[in-house]
Amino acid sequence: MSAPLLVIAAGGTGGHMFPAQALAEAMLAKGWRVKLTTDARGARYVGGFPDAVVIEELKSATFARGGLVGKLTAPFKLGTGVLSAMMAFRRDRPAVVVGFGGYPSFPAIAAAWLMKLPRMLHEQNGVLGRVNQAFATRVDKIACGTWPTEMPEGIEGVYTGNPVRAAILDRAGAAYIPPGDYPMSIVVIGGSQGARILSEVVPKAIALLPEAIQANLRVAHQARDEDAEKAEAVYAQAGISAEVEPFFNDIPSRFSEAQLVISRSGASTVADLSVIGRPSILVPLAAAIRDEQTANARGLVEAGAAIMMPESTFTPEALAEQILSILTQDQAALQMANAALSVGRPDATEALVALTEILNEKNSI
């Protein structure tokens, strides 16, 4: 008898693909066969998947882009993708199908629903994405990466957490050094390419801090190329030691050494902060249609681990006040770090594996 087949449906962004990759690696280690279905755009993110994962491209489309022509052709592309998935599933029947969101996941999840195969969704954010929203009542389980997650009425999610990178797990619960009269580190990130509002506000806010605080600060600031020069100039004028780069490859080590993190509240960043355990000031992306970054931040804020500042109130003066409140109260900062750990799920991958195996067992009975 051949090993059971897990079909993972994901794509669109790295945010969808990373937890999908984590599940793929874990299930391969348990002796399963694993196939990833995605579309041409999602295929650009498959480089990190193990070679043993079979990659299958299916036609997909979104109604959010492409103008009138794109909206008119989207249903036909999605339909073609669903038919292709059903044909593939008939040739090699999956034991379980798991979707991680994004339109590239639509064909496989739709095919699994039509064929009554065991199926599950994983939602990384605190609000269901469009595709996960569409299938929320048509799957056996919904695994939630962020808690709480806003769900349709009558639907219950299972809190698994978002899988984090091995480099983050290596620093899970790393000892936190509270702020004091010695070198302190602030890490500023706004996603993989920074965020303009952080580059405009954070340097000015830090320049407003008392000189005694500034003298101890080391800042690592992730900024887009077009924003970096201005940010560097503000730091330099204030005499603050700052490293401004478009991308940091060593975020896990920087987080573990930081007294404070100032960041957007993307799902993966929130997961990283909660697993390592660091105080944070979170600035949700105001342009997000579903306001998912506000939902992502909610768990850390309610636990007392983070301060949330909407863009509408994110001024240098207001931010300086919040930074000062953390860096001048060592015990409060330590409590924030411990509170972050209290909502962390370093076992997120194991939780996803367990749900996958439960679905397979139910199907086998």
Number of C-alpha atoms within 10 A of each C-alpha: 3 6 11 17 20 25 28 30 30 33 30 21 16 16 20 24 25 23 26 25 25 22 23 26 18 15 22 16 10 11 11 17 20 23 19 27 25 31 24 15 14 22 20 13 20 18 9 10 18 13 9 12 19 13 18 16 17 23 23 24 24 19 14 9 11 13 9 10 9 15 15 12 14 20 15 14 17 21 18 15 26 23 17 17 23 19 13 15 18 10 9 11 18 22 23 21 27 28 31 29 28 25 24 31 29 33 29 30 32 25 22 26 17 12 13 11 21 23 27 27 27 27 29 29 30 26 24 22 17 15 20 25 16 12 17 20 15 18 21 13 21 26 24 27 28 29 22 18 24 17 16 13 7 6 11 16 20 17 20 26 29 32 28 21 16 11 13 23 17 13 17 21 21 18 15 18 16 21 23 14 11 9 13 21 21 23 22 26 25 25 16 13 15 23 19 15 16 26 25 18 18 24 25 20 21 26 20 17 18 11 14 9 18 19 16 16 19 17 22 21 28 26 29 19 14 10 19 20 13 14 22 21 12 20 20 14 9 17 13 20 17 20 14 22 16 16 17 16 8 10 17 20 15 16 24 22 18 22 27 27 23 23 24 27 28 24 22 25 21 27 29 27 28 27 26 26 28 31 31 34 23 28 25 23 19 14 9 10 8 14 15 24 24 25 21 29 30 24 22 28 19 12 15 19 30 27 21 23 18 14 15 8 12 18 18 19 17 13 22 21 14 16 21 16 13 22 20 15 13 16 13 18 26 22 16 25 28 22 22 29 25 15 21 24 23 24 15 23 23 18 19 29 17 13 17 22 14 14 19 21 12 9 12 8 5
